[in-house]
């Protein structure tokens, strides 16, 4: 069995720059899998889980931003730079960070081979939410809708990563 845990953002994570911005929310979840996983494998599995397929369907219906399995394959191979509402902000050999439209949300995926255990990979999934309001003290803060749905966001993030590991294990 495997578990998804909250984790510190590893050094070198493309999401690190958001972690130090005033008023910005970041999170990071990790799951370990006993197999070698590439970033391409991770992207293909993540965006094709039953959970995310439902999100893709809803975005196509309600936001007029459909996406196909070919779009996911292009993103995974690096030949595509967008998927539904997401566009790639940065990418390297083992991670990518994407913006959700022109809004304050960033999604991040990273895969790291465990150097201590052969054929084991750590899969990281995290989010950054930039502040959209200013508090009474003049400091940036999260928008009301994010504050209300924060618990749902954390549950959904864990569910997505858990579903991804299940898909990779098949």
TAGI-V326197 format. One record per run of one state. SS is the DSSP state (alpha for helix, beta for strand, coil for the rest). FROM is the first residue (numbers start at 0). TO is the last residue. If there is no record, write none. Layout:
# TAGI-V326197
ss=<SS SS>
from=<FROM FROM>
to=<TO TO>
This chain:
# TAGI-V326197
ss=<coil beta coil alpha coil beta coil alpha coil alpha coil alpha coil beta coil beta coil beta coil beta coil beta coil beta coil beta coil alpha coil>
from=<0 3 6 15 19 24 33 38 47 49 62 68 77 81 83 85 91 94 100 104 113 120 129 132 134 139 141 143 169>
to=<2 5 14 18 23 32 37 46 48 61 67 76 80 82 84 90 93 99 103 112 119 128 131 133 138 140 142 168 169>
